């Protein structure tokens, strides 16, 4: 729509706001500037008078609102609009500026919502929807009962979960191959799993001294290494602390590929780890991953907890667990 936001607000709000009209009338009367003249001109007014006494009500016709707008924009010719254009657009403008998503406090505030705030609201709405979806899937813990009544093993439950809520292995391989080609061609930047190293606090000197003194082929647990040197960000131990401290060592010129030879290491023993992504949907023209049921491991832990607490009853043991 080829009307600036300033004009939109005046067209849809100020042109029917009695207080705005009264203030404008008062200001222009004091400044001795002519204000609106129309067919309701008082014939008994003095010829030297440059003001017209008008009686406004809470309901204005489209013609009156257009006249009010032209009065406000008297000194700004480039902001003028024709009545036919105003009549055609006002309905859409009115709808646009009264929708809750475009205004703070649900349209009760005169301050329009910014693009960043609008995106944040969408993000919050999507997060709430996903949480509700997860609650429906869990069914307040009844997913455990459903699993036990299905007769499936935990491995079968895991296979069904991966098949129903994640992309296939073939599609995951194709996606990773395409991503590597784009990164090699410079069309896409490699994803970093850490922020600015200056934001992390840990004993850098001690860590580098230990790494330079370690012989080739050492078995290193990077997560334990991060805990040893108290790696933190914003006062918390990051969930990917091992990954962060590993990348920091690489940035400092330490060859980390010579360690952990008994393990399969990414970019040394294979090009890149392929992980199957969650199925996605498009909401508000944006891609979002679908919530998934709990993992088999989490379900198993919940089953153990409920057995210990007595929430689940599996009957009386009829045979010893270990028969001599």
Buried (B, 14 or more C-beta within 10 A) or exposed (E): EEBEEEBBBBBBBBBBBEEBBEEBBEEBEEEEEEBBEEEEEEEEEEEEEBBBEBEBEEEBEEEBBBBBBBBBBBEEEEBEBEEEEBBEBBEEBBEEBEEEEEBBEEBEEEEBBEEEEEEEEBEEEBEEEBEEEBEEBBEEEEBBBEBBEEEBEBEEBBEBBBEEBBBEEEEBEEBBEEBBEEBEEEEEEEEEEBEEBEEBEBEBEEBBEBBEEBEEEEEBEBBEBBBBBEBBBEEEEBEBBBBBBBBBBEEEEBEBEEBBEEEEBEEEEEEEEBEBEEEEEEEEEEEBEBBBBBBBEEBBEBBEEBEEEEEBEEEEEEEEEEEE
